[in-house]
Amino acid sequence: MTAGAVEPDEDTPAPPARPTVRVGAPTERRNPLSVDLDLMSTRDVLTVINEADRRVPAAVAAVLDEIATTVDLAVAALLGGHRVHYFGAGTSGRLGVLDAAELAPTFNSPRHWFCAHLAGGPDAMLRAVEDAEDDDRGGAVEAASCVRAGDLVVGLAASGRTPYVLGALGAARAKGASTVLLCANPEAEAARSVDVFIGVDTGPEVVTGSTRMKAGTAQKLVLNAFSTAVMVRLGRVYSNLMIDMVATNAKLRGRMISILVEATGCSEEISRQALTEADGDLKTALVSLVSGAEVEAARAALARSADQVRGALALLAT
């Protein structure tokens, strides 16, 4: 032994071997198009990545029916006073946190509507938390503590087998929630244990097993499409304009004026005046300008139509 080294105590048990799992998901297979990636020029590396990325939108297009079903489940849940939950680990979980965080400022949605749960907790947003994704009991306990009957729970797992996520889905199902699994493994066994299975076939990654690449891109596209469609169905978009946004900075306050100009055809001056008269309420100003009604009548029509612009305009047209 070297000087200063401590001789091991023969009576001290060796630490238990940490579990090892070999995952057979498509995301773990080698991509034949990126073999010898490390020997390529920088431009060729980027070309290989770009060409692989082109597969992702087509893969998402193949599961639009399943995404549509998930949207309808979410709308029904939210209209019924329930919530949508995302449960994920690693890249998948971080994308869920990002999607949920962006909905309130974009659509002024109540913050409790979408709840994101990340294996390892908030610290896992910035660094890997050891073995957190393997904690199926942790996922089950967290889901059991916050999911209620009537909620919608979306599990996010590139491989389709992440224990934390499957544990959460199982507990959510036991609570009476609807369950969805979004993954990049069309062959995932867990497909049989959820209400909706969204298996996006993105194939092997350019860097074997690096699911922050195509699998992550697919999940970002699906989550963006899903949550945006939910907000459209709930009336938080008029035509293709954000009418429920929160104007928290100069750019967004300017966007409010632009939206009124685009939606009504009125001048910027008239749009500014209408917004001022409506005390900064974009929907009220919009309904007033489109219908020609006074601000108070527009506000009352919105109240009678559950804050839906189309419904308010229909009321004022009768």
C-alpha positions as CSV (number, residue, x, y, z in Angstrom):
1,M,0.0,0.0,0.0
2,T,1.1,3.6,-0.6
3,A,2.1,5.8,2.3
4,G,-1.0,7.3,4.1
5,A,-3.4,4.8,2.5
6,V,-6.0,3.3,4.8
7,E,-6.2,-0.5,4.8
8,P,-9.9,-1.6,4.2
9,D,-11.7,-3.1,7.1
10,E,-12.5,-6.7,6.3
11,D,-15.7,-6.4,8.4
12,T,-17.1,-3.5,6.5
13,P,-19.5,-4.7,3.8
14,A,-18.9,-3.6,0.3
15,P,-21.4,-1.1,-1.1
16,P,-24.3,-2.8,-3.0
17,A,-23.9,-3.0,-6.7
18,R,-25.9,-0.3,-8.4
19,P,-28.6,-1.7,-10.8
20,T,-27.8,-1.7,-14.5
21,V,-30.4,-1.8,-17.3
22,R,-29.8,-2.2,-21.0
23,V,-32.6,-0.4,-22.8
24,G,-33.7,-1.8,-26.2
25,A,-35.6,1.3,-27.3
26,P,-34.9,2.6,-30.9
27,T,-33.3,5.7,-29.3
28,E,-30.5,3.5,-27.9
29,R,-29.6,1.8,-31.3
30,R,-26.7,3.0,-33.4
31,N,-27.5,5.2,-36.4
32,P,-25.7,3.8,-39.5
33,L,-25.7,7.3,-41.1
34,S,-23.6,8.8,-38.3
35,V,-20.9,6.1,-37.9
36,D,-17.4,7.7,-37.7
37,L,-19.1,11.0,-36.8
38,D,-15.9,12.0,-34.9
39,L,-13.8,11.6,-38.1
40,M,-16.0,14.0,-40.2
41,S,-15.5,17.6,-40.9
42,T,-17.4,20.1,-38.8
43,R,-19.7,20.9,-41.8
44,D,-20.3,17.2,-42.4
45,V,-21.2,16.7,-38.7
46,L,-23.8,19.5,-39.0
47,T,-25.1,18.1,-42.2
48,V,-25.7,14.6,-40.7
49,I,-27.5,16.2,-37.7
50,N,-29.6,18.4,-39.9
51,E,-30.6,15.6,-42.2
52,A,-31.6,13.5,-39.2
53,D,-33.6,16.3,-37.7
54,R,-35.7,16.5,-40.9
55,R,-37.3,13.1,-39.9
56,V,-38.9,14.6,-36.8
57,P,-41.8,16.6,-38.2
58,A,-42.9,13.7,-40.4
59,A,-42.8,11.4,-37.3
60,V,-44.9,13.9,-35.4
61,A,-47.4,14.1,-38.3
62,A,-47.9,10.3,-38.0
63,V,-49.3,10.7,-34.4
64,L,-51.6,13.7,-34.9
65,D,-54.7,11.6,-34.2
66,E,-53.3,10.6,-30.8
67,I,-52.3,14.2,-30.0
68,A,-55.8,15.4,-31.0
69,T,-57.4,12.9,-28.6
70,T,-55.1,14.1,-25.9
71,V,-56.1,17.8,-26.6
72,D,-59.8,16.8,-26.2
73,L,-59.1,15.1,-22.9
74,A,-57.2,18.1,-21.6
75,V,-60.0,20.6,-22.7
76,A,-62.6,18.4,-21.0
77,A,-60.5,18.2,-17.8
78,L,-59.8,21.9,-17.6
79,L,-63.5,22.8,-18.3
80,G,-64.4,20.5,-15.6
81,G,-62.2,22.3,-13.0
82,H,-59.4,19.7,-13.2
83,R,-55.7,20.0,-14.1
84,V,-53.2,18.7,-16.6
85,H,-50.0,17.2,-15.2
86,Y,-46.6,16.5,-16.9
87,F,-44.4,13.9,-15.3
88,G,-40.9,13.4,-16.8
89,A,-37.2,13.0,-16.2
90,G,-34.1,14.4,-17.7
91,T,-34.6,16.2,-21.1
92,S,-38.2,15.0,-21.3
93,G,-39.0,16.4,-17.9
94,R,-37.3,19.7,-18.5
95,L,-39.3,20.2,-21.7
96,G,-42.5,19.6,-19.7
97,V,-41.4,22.3,-17.2
98,L,-40.7,24.7,-20.1
99,D,-44.0,24.1,-21.8
100,A,-46.0,24.6,-18.6
101,A,-44.1,27.7,-17.6
102,E,-44.7,29.4,-20.9
103,L,-48.5,29.1,-20.9
104,A,-49.4,31.7,-18.3
105,P,-47.5,34.6,-19.9
106,T,-48.5,33.6,-23.5
107,F,-52.2,32.8,-22.9
108,N,-52.8,34.2,-19.4
109,S,-53.9,30.7,-18.3
110,P,-54.3,30.1,-14.6
111,R,-51.0,28.8,-13.3
112,H,-52.7,25.7,-11.7
113,W,-54.0,24.5,-15.0
114,F,-50.7,22.8,-16.1
115,C,-48.5,21.3,-13.4
116,A,-45.0,20.0,-14.3
117,H,-43.3,17.4,-12.2
118,L,-39.6,16.7,-12.8
119,A,-37.7,13.7,-11.3
120,G,-35.2,15.0,-8.9
121,G,-37.2,18.2,-8.2
122,P,-36.2,21.8,-9.2
123,D,-32.5,21.1,-8.9
124,A,-32.8,18.7,-11.9
125,M,-33.6,21.6,-14.2
126,L,-29.9,22.6,-14.2
127,R,-28.0,19.4,-13.3
128,A,-28.5,15.7,-13.4
129,V,-29.9,14.2,-10.1
130,E,-28.4,10.8,-9.5
131,D,-30.8,7.9,-10.0
132,A,-33.9,10.1,-9.8
133,E,-35.4,8.7,-13.0
134,D,-35.1,5.2,-11.7
135,D,-37.3,6.0,-8.7
136,D,-40.7,4.5,-9.6
137,R,-41.9,4.8,-6.0
138,G,-41.0,8.5,-6.0
139,G,-43.1,9.1,-9.1
140,A,-46.0,7.2,-7.7
141,V,-45.9,9.1,-4.3
142,E,-45.7,12.4,-6.0
143,A,-48.6,11.6,-8.3
144,A,-50.7,10.2,-5.5
145,S,-50.2,13.4,-3.5
146,C,-51.4,15.8,-6.2
147,V,-53.4,14.1,-8.9
148,R,-57.1,13.9,-8.6
149,A,-59.9,12.0,-10.4
150,G,-60.7,13.9,-13.6
151,D,-57.2,15.2,-14.1
152,L,-55.1,14.4,-17.2
153,V,-51.6,13.1,-16.6
154,V,-49.1,13.1,-19.5
155,G,-45.9,11.0,-18.9
156,L,-42.8,12.1,-20.8
157,A,-40.2,9.4,-21.4
158,A,-38.0,9.2,-24.5
159,S,-37.5,5.4,-24.0
160,G,-41.1,4.8,-22.9
161,R,-39.8,2.9,-19.8
162,T,-38.6,5.5,-17.3
163,P,-39.5,4.1,-13.9
164,Y,-40.3,7.5,-12.3
165,V,-42.8,8.3,-15.1
166,L,-44.4,4.8,-15.2
167,G,-44.8,5.0,-11.4
168,A,-46.5,8.3,-11.7
169,L,-48.8,7.1,-14.5
170,G,-49.8,4.0,-12.5
171,A,-50.7,6.1,-9.4
172,A,-52.6,8.6,-11.5
173,R,-54.6,5.8,-13.1
174,A,-55.5,4.5,-9.7
175,K,-56.7,8.0,-8.7
176,G,-59.1,8.0,-11.6
177,A,-57.1,10.4,-13.9
178,S,-56.8,9.9,-17.7
179,T,-53.3,8.9,-18.7
180,V,-51.1,9.6,-21.7
181,L,-47.6,8.4,-22.5
182,L,-45.5,10.5,-24.9
183,C,-42.2,8.8,-26.0
184,A,-39.9,8.1,-28.9
185,N,-40.4,4.3,-28.8
186,P,-43.4,3.0,-30.8
187,E,-42.7,-0.4,-29.3
188,A,-43.0,0.6,-25.6
189,E,-44.7,-2.0,-23.5
190,A,-46.3,0.7,-21.4
191,A,-48.5,1.6,-24.4
192,R,-51.0,-1.0,-23.1
193,S,-51.4,0.6,-19.7
194,V,-52.4,4.2,-20.7
195,D,-55.5,5.7,-22.2
196,V,-53.5,7.4,-25.0
197,F,-50.2,6.3,-26.3
198,I,-48.1,8.8,-28.5
199,G,-45.1,6.9,-29.8
200,V,-43.2,9.1,-32.1
201,D,-40.9,7.1,-34.4
202,T,-37.8,9.3,-34.5
203,G,-35.4,6.3,-34.8
204,P,-31.8,6.1,-33.6
205,E,-30.0,9.3,-32.6
206,V,-27.0,10.7,-34.4
207,V,-25.1,10.3,-31.1
208,T,-26.3,6.9,-29.9
209,G,-28.6,7.3,-26.9
210,S,-28.5,11.1,-26.8
211,T,-32.3,11.6,-26.6
212,R,-31.9,15.4,-26.1
213,M,-31.6,15.4,-29.9
214,K,-34.4,14.0,-32.2
215,A,-36.4,12.5,-29.4
216,G,-36.3,15.8,-27.5
217,T,-37.1,17.8,-30.6
218,A,-40.2,15.6,-31.2
219,Q,-41.3,16.0,-27.6
220,K,-40.9,19.8,-27.9
221,L,-43.0,19.8,-31.1
222,V,-45.7,17.6,-29.6
223,L,-46.0,19.6,-26.4
224,N,-46.1,22.9,-28.2
225,A,-48.8,21.7,-30.5
226,F,-50.7,20.0,-27.7
227,S,-50.8,22.9,-25.3
228,T,-51.3,25.5,-28.0
229,A,-54.3,23.6,-29.4
230,V,-55.7,23.3,-25.9
231,M,-55.6,27.1,-25.5
232,V,-57.2,27.6,-29.0
233,R,-60.0,25.3,-28.0
234,L,-60.5,27.2,-24.8
235,G,-60.9,30.5,-26.6
236,R,-57.6,32.1,-25.7
237,V,-56.9,32.8,-29.4
238,Y,-58.9,34.9,-31.8
239,S,-58.2,34.0,-35.4
240,N,-54.5,33.4,-35.0
241,L,-53.9,36.2,-32.5
242,M,-53.0,36.0,-28.8
243,I,-55.8,37.8,-27.1
244,D,-55.2,36.6,-23.6
245,M,-51.5,37.4,-23.2
246,V,-50.1,39.3,-20.2
247,A,-48.4,42.6,-21.3
248,T,-45.5,42.5,-18.9
249,N,-43.0,44.6,-20.9
250,A,-42.9,47.3,-23.6
251,K,-42.7,44.8,-26.5
252,L,-45.9,43.0,-25.3
253,R,-47.7,46.3,-24.7
254,G,-46.9,47.2,-28.3
255,R,-48.1,43.8,-29.5
256,M,-51.5,44.5,-27.9
257,I,-51.9,47.5,-30.2
258,S,-50.7,45.5,-33.2
259,I,-53.3,42.8,-32.4
260,L,-56.1,45.3,-32.3
261,V,-55.0,46.8,-35.6
262,E,-54.7,43.4,-37.2
263,A,-58.0,42.1,-35.9
264,T,-60.2,45.1,-36.5
265,G,-58.6,47.1,-39.3
266,C,-58.7,50.2,-37.2
267,S,-55.9,52.7,-37.0
268,E,-53.2,52.6,-34.3
269,E,-54.7,55.7,-32.8
270,I,-58.2,54.3,-32.5
271,S,-56.8,51.0,-31.2
272,R,-54.8,52.8,-28.5
273,Q,-57.9,54.8,-27.4
274,A,-60.0,51.7,-27.2
275,L,-57.5,49.9,-25.1
276,T,-57.3,52.9,-22.8
277,E,-61.1,53.0,-22.4
278,A,-61.1,49.3,-21.7
279,D,-58.5,49.8,-18.9
280,G,-55.9,47.8,-20.8
281,D,-58.2,44.8,-21.2
282,L,-57.4,43.5,-24.7
283,K,-60.5,41.3,-25.1
284,T,-62.9,44.1,-24.1
285,A,-61.2,46.5,-26.5
286,L,-61.4,43.9,-29.3
287,V,-65.0,43.1,-28.8
288,S,-65.9,46.8,-28.6
289,L,-64.1,47.6,-31.8
290,V,-65.3,44.6,-33.8
291,S,-68.9,44.9,-32.7
292,G,-69.2,48.7,-32.4
293,A,-70.6,48.3,-28.9
294,E,-69.6,50.6,-26.0
295,V,-66.9,49.3,-23.7
296,E,-69.3,48.4,-20.9
297,A,-71.5,46.4,-23.2
298,A,-68.5,44.6,-24.6
299,R,-67.4,43.8,-21.0
300,A,-70.8,42.5,-20.1
301,A,-71.0,40.3,-23.2
302,L,-67.7,38.7,-22.4
303,A,-68.9,38.0,-18.8
304,R,-72.0,36.3,-20.2
305,S,-70.0,34.2,-22.6
306,A,-67.4,32.8,-20.2
307,D,-64.9,35.4,-21.5
308,Q,-65.0,34.0,-25.1
309,V,-64.6,36.6,-27.8
310,R,-66.5,34.8,-30.4
311,G,-69.4,34.2,-28.0
312,A,-69.5,37.8,-26.9
313,L,-69.6,39.0,-30.5
314,A,-72.4,36.6,-31.2
315,L,-74.4,38.0,-28.3
316,L,-73.8,41.6,-29.4
317,A,-74.9,40.7,-33.0
318,T,-78.3,39.5,-31.9
